[in-house]
Amino acid sequence: MKLPGFYTINLIILLLLVRLSFDLYAQDEIYLKIQSEGFKKIDLVIEPMQSEVPSLLTTEIRNVLINDLTLSGFFRLYDEFQFTPLADNDSRNKTMITGARIETQLKFNSAGIVLNVILTELPTNLKIFNKDFDSKVESARFLAHQVSDEIVYYLIGEKGVTTTRIAYVKEQGQAKEIVVIDYDGHDFEQLTFSKSLNLSPRWSPAGDRIAFTSYIMENPDLLIFPLKDRTAYRLSSQPGLNTAPAWSPDGKKIALTLTIDKNPELYSIDVKGGKLRRLTDHPAIDSSPSWSPDGREIVFTSDRTGTPQVYLMDSQGGNVRRLTFEGGYNDSPAWSPRGDRIAYVSRDEGQFNIYTINVIGEELKKLTDGPGNNENPSWSPDGLKLAFASNRDKQWDIYVMNWDGSQLRRVTQDGGNKSPAWSPRLNYD
């Protein structure tokens, strides 16, 4: 069903009036409209950036802003000078624009830089906001990301994801290390240097820590890496596997797979104190947990019916029920932050592809296809995009796509990259 007239000028003004009181129902309504066939991109005019000292920094900030707004998928961008499209092939003249205009001016001070941003509705020229954004010079990219997210929020009613990062596992010879990049593939940063095997990174809900499995002490232990002091510590070092961590939404517990009794079972562990609670008790292999956004349920993989399938259970381990019935090998489930869908990997004619399914086991959607394997799906915090690993170009790299499989882009280029984990929105630069 098409939802008519969502991106009209009247609705843009309405979003401005209700921005501070946006409730969950309204967010869900926006999400449904973005998913609908009636979705229409907003025309957005990007004027040349004014600067006290025109420089490469000015060009970089503008280019990052344009790239962010393009990748959001919400806008059709135009350049003010020639009034030609900056993205896609839709050309039109100035009188046809009904959307918004962005004016920017870069200033320098003793603390760094200040970017003044004016967002104006078109064609009425109603001013939507006039704000200053400041940062250190070396954090110019993050500044542009913040501006992009603010524009998305005012015009769409959705918080953007440009201030997020993606952690993943990078092969370095025989070792595997944990690294992070910005959502757009820039600002590579290596976190571990143990020259050991470090696997399955997972961000805490606050974005201040990363849990992962490490063989640095030979046993596959569960480690916590605080982003502030950069000193990892062991949370679980039970004999055997301590793997596949998944943070609870409140950040107080981590679900993981342990082999204390030789058989892989799911447990939860208190982040403070390390108290264990067993969640599954079955002779099959239970692994790959992922919490529901409300923390009441856990989705996981089990081969208790003979082949790996996706199951649901209460967060305390009860009420286990099977979710997937199509496909002979389904694994790596990831619960959307929206709560409505679960992404997972399924073997399809000898290759692995990314699928999504709703929480009652219906509306199965295949998101990837073509050559190579696609694995390890991880949702963006808005539930509108997925990061995953693929060897479609003869080497393993990290890719990102929209919730429906569209707008596919490659974010790493050097190979040997797996197990992406998308961060929550970050506040530090």
RONU-433169 format. One record per residue (C-alpha): x, y, z; residue in one letter. Coordinates in steps of 0.05 Angstrom, whole numbers, padded with zeros to 5 digits, always signed. Example, Ala and Ser with C-alpha at 12.3 -4.5 7.8 and 13.67 -1.06 7.14 Angstrom:
// residues 2
+00246-00090+00156a+00273-00021+00143s
This chain:
// residues 429
+00000+00000+00000m+00027+00069-00018k+00028+00121+00037l+00013+00186+00000p+00044+00254+00011g+00093+00240+00067f+00149+00284+00043y+00110+00348+00031t+00127+00417+00056i+00070+00415+00106n+00097+00352+00137l+00167+00380+00141i+00139+00439+00181i+00098+00391+00224l+00161+00351+00240l+00195+00415+00264l+00137+00431+00311l+00135+00362+00342v+00210+00347+00343r+00219+00354+00418l+00159+00310+00434s+00171+00255+00384f+00146+00190+00415d+00155+00117+00397l+00091+00113+00357y+00113+00171+00312a+00181+00139+00302q+00147+00074+00281d+00103+00113+00232e+00164+00145+00200i+00198+00077+00194y+00137+00047+00160l+00134+00105+00110k+00209+00099+00095i+00197+00025+00080q+00136+00037+00036s+00132+00042-00039e+00107+00114-00030g+00174+00138-00002f+00198+00200-00038k+00266+00233-00029k+00269+00305-00005i+00302+00355-00052d+00362+00385-00016l+00403+00443-00044v+00475+00446-00019i+00505+00515-00027e+00581+00524-00032p+00613+00529+00036m+00635+00598+00057q+00701+00602+00095s+00745+00654+00128e+00805+00617+00099v+00785+00573+00039p+00826+00510+00044s+00828+00435+00035l+00793+00430+00102l+00734+00469+00075t+00729+00422+00015t+00736+00361+00059e+00680+00382+00107i+00633+00397+00049r+00649+00332+00014n+00638+00292+00077v+00571+00326+00088l+00549+00312+00017i+00570+00240+00022n+00534+00231+00089d+00469+00260+00063l+00474+00218-00001t+00487+00154+00037l+00428+00167+00083s+00382+00151+00025g+00332+00205+00045f+00351+00261-00002f+00361+00282-00074r+00420+00331-00071l+00432+00391-00116y+00489+00440-00125d+00468+00514-00119e+00515+00542-00172f+00496+00500-00232q+00434+00473-00199f+00452+00404-00224t+00442+00340-00185p+00499+00317-00140l+00469+00247-00138a+00427+00204-00185d+00405+00226-00254n+00343+00267-00238d+00354+00338-00264s+00304+00394-00255r+00303+00469-00254n+00304+00514-00193k+00230+00528-00193t+00214+00455-00184m+00250+00448-00117i+00205+00435-00057t+00250+00414-00001g+00305+00450+00036a+00370+00488+00027r+00435+00483+00067i+00481+00543+00076e+00547+00534+00114t+00603+00580+00137q+00668+00556+00168l+00704+00599+00220k+00768+00588+00259f+00783+00605+00332n+00835+00588+00384s+00799+00523+00403a+00791+00497+00331g+00735+00508+00281i+00662+00530+00283v+00614+00512+00227l+00552+00554+00222n+00495+00517+00188v+00429+00548+00164i+00375+00501+00141l+00318+00534+00102t+00253+00505+00075e+00240+00513+00001l+00206+00546-00035p+00179+00588+00024t+00248+00605+00052n+00223+00590+00122l+00284+00582+00167k+00286+00514+00200i+00348+00524+00242f+00411+00566+00249n+00463+00530+00290k+00537+00531+00305d+00576+00465+00309f+00647+00467+00338d+00705+00418+00342s+00780+00412+00339k+00811+00417+00270v+00831+00343+00272e+00759+00324+00285s+00731+00358+00223a+00702+00295+00194r+00665+00279+00258f+00638+00351+00257l+00610+00340+00187a+00578+00275+00211h+00544+00312+00269q+00516+00364+00221v+00490+00311+00175s+00455+00274+00231d+00422+00340+00254e+00396+00354+00184i+00368+00283+00179v+00334+00291+00246y+00301+00357+00230y+00277+00337+00160l+00261+00263+00170i+00249+00255+00244g+00300+00199+00247e+00367+00203+00282k+00423+00192+00232g+00479+00141+00238v+00539+00180+00212t+00569+00186+00282t+00576+00110+00286t+00634+00063+00275r+00642-00009+00253i+00687-00056+00290a+00712-00119+00255y+00765-00173+00254v+00825-00161+00209k+00873-00215+00188e+00946-00197+00198q+00988-00257+00178g+00970-00313+00226q+00939-00264+00275a+00870-00233+00276k+00863-00165+00308e+00803-00120+00327i+00800-00055+00287v+00748+00000+00277v+00729+00048+00222i+00677+00103+00213d+00612+00081+00182y+00636+00108+00115d+00701+00069+00116g+00747+00125+00138h+00792+00134+00200d+00819+00064+00207f+00841+00049+00278e+00872-00015+00306q+00851-00033+00377l+00888-00098+00392t+00961-00114+00378f+00966-00182+00412s+00989-00221+00350k+00939-00273+00372s+00868-00293+00351l+00817-00240+00370n+00746-00254+00347l+00673-00232+00349s+00676-00159+00371p+00611-00131+00401r+00598-00059+00423w+00567-00043+00490s+00501-00006+00487p+00536+00058+00510a+00590+00051+00457g+00645+00056+00510d+00669-00016+00510r+00678-00074+00461i+00672-00147+00482a+00709-00200+00443f+00739-00269+00447t+00815-00273+00451s+00866-00330+00450y+00920-00286+00479i+00925-00332+00540m+00915-00393+00494e+00845-00407+00521n+00790-00371+00482p+00771-00322+00538d+00720-00266+00537l+00754-00198+00542l+00726-00128+00551i+00762-00070+00517f+00746-00001+00546p+00753+00052+00491l+00776+00104+00541k+00837+00072+00575d+00850+00019+00521r+00868-00035+00571t+00831-00100+00559a+00811-00145+00618y+00782-00215+00622r+00709-00223+00641l+00703-00298+00630s+00758-00349+00627s+00720-00414+00636q+00757-00475+00609p+00739-00483+00535g+00700-00433+00493l+00680-00365+00519n+00654-00338+00453t+00600-00302+00412a+00586-00246+00463p+00522-00206+00459a+00508-00147+00506w+00439-00139+00538s+00405-00073+00520p+00418-00046+00590d+00492-00064+00586g+00489-00104+00651k+00496-00174+00621k+00529-00209+00564i+00501-00273+00532a+00554-00320+00505l+00570-00391+00488t+00609-00432+00539l+00633-00504+00537t+00641-00514+00612i+00609-00583+00606d+00642-00596+00538k+00578-00583+00500n+00566-00512+00473p+00510-00479+00515e+00485-00408+00523l+00498-00371+00588y+00491-00299+00611s+00545-00266+00653i+00539-00204+00696d+00586-00150+00670v+00599-00130+00742k+00619-00189+00784g+00619-00242+00730g+00561-00283+00758k+00539-00337+00709l+00469-00361+00692r+00457-00420+00647r+00404-00408+00593l+00403-00471+00552t+00410-00544+00570d+00408-00588+00508h+00456-00639+00477p+00455-00598+00413a+00501-00539+00397i+00471-00473+00420d+00508-00410+00398s+00505-00339+00368s+00458-00304+00416p+00428-00235+00403s+00381-00197+00450w+00315-00165+00431s+00315-00089+00440p+00271-00094+00502d+00317-00147+00533g+00260-00197+00543r+00281-00247+00491e+00343-00277+00458i+00349-00304+00388v+00402-00357+00376f+00426-00414+00332t+00417-00488+00350s+00423-00553+00312d+00375-00589+00359r+00332-00610+00299t+00392-00637+00261g+00414-00575+00222t+00430-00504+00247p+00365-00464+00253q+00345-00398+00286v+00308-00403+00352y+00277-00354+00402l+00274-00359+00478m+00258-00316+00537d+00319-00280+00565s+00318-00327+00625q+00321-00388+00580g+00249-00410+00578g+00197-00416+00523n+00244-00440+00468v+00213-00441+00399r+00239-00448+00328r+00236-00388+00282l+00264-00411+00215t+00238-00470+00175f+00264-00454+00105e+00336-00470+00089g+00380-00526+00114g+00433-00483+00147y+00413-00418+00183n+00461-00382+00230d+00486-00316+00259s+00419-00283+00277p+00419-00209+00293a+00358-00175+00323w+00341-00107+00292s+00342-00047+00339p+00271-00035+00315r+00251-00102+00344g+00211-00122+00283d+00260-00164+00242r+00318-00212+00251i+00375-00217+00201a+00412-00282+00193y+00455-00322+00145v+00427-00380+00105s+00462-00429+00058r+00430-00422-00010d+00452-00469-00066e+00520-00477-00035g+00530-00403-00019q+00515-00362+00043f+00468-00303+00037n+00436-00253+00084i+00362-00259+00098y+00313-00224+00144t+00250-00251+00176i+00199-00220+00223n+00194-00243+00295v+00135-00289+00282i+00171-00326+00227g+00139-00292+00167e+00157-00243+00111e+00223-00277+00093l+00267-00232+00050k+00332-00249+00014k+00378-00188+00015l+00441-00212-00020t+00454-00252-00083d+00506-00265-00136g+00576-00293-00130p+00612-00306-00065g+00588-00314+00007n+00556-00262+00053n+00561-00270+00128e+00558-00238+00197n+00501-00187+00190p+00501-00129+00240s+00447-00075+00244w+00459+00000+00245s+00428+00032+00307p+00369+00059+00267d+00352-00010+00240g+00354+00016+00169l+00421-00012+00146k+00462-00075+00154l+00537-00086+00154a+00563-00154+00133f+00625-00190+00108a+00629-00216+00037s+00681-00248-00010n+00641-00230-00073r+00704-00197-00101d+00751-00256-00086k+00771-00229-00017q+00735-00217+00049w+00714-00145+00059d+00661-00107+00098i+00599-00082+00060y+00538-00041+00080v+00468-00043+00050m+00399-00017+00065n+00349-00059+00104w+00319-00083+00038d+00386-00100+00004g+00390-00036-00037s+00446+00016-00039q+00502-00034-00030l+00570-00005-00017r+00638-00032+00001r+00672+00001+00062v+00739-00037+00063t+00783-00052+00004q+00844-00090+00029d+00816-00160+00043g+00820-00204+00105g+00762-00169+00139n+00706-00205+00175k+00655-00203+00232s+00631-00131+00230p+00595-00101+00290a+00560-00034+00282w+00566+00013+00341s+00511+00053+00374p+00513+00129+00361r+00577+00157+00391l+00586+00223+00426n+00661+00229+00429y+00707+00254+00373d
